[in-house]
Amino acid sequence: MGSWAKGAHFTTHFQDIEGFPMATKRDVFVRLGSWATSIPVLSAELKPLGVYFR
């Protein structure tokens, strides 16, 4: 990817996991300058089970 490849990231579907709000869905769209387009590049859903501290 070149330096021109930039996306507009949007996170949704927040879930409270052990007191921390975590976004479980991320959508990335093509960005033209400072404008986000409606062209999707990536859609990912995460299903975290917990937060563990060492």
Secondary structure, 3 states (H helix, E strand, C coil): CCCCCCEEEEEEEEEEECCEEEEEEEEEEEEECCEEEEEEEEEEECCCCCCCCC
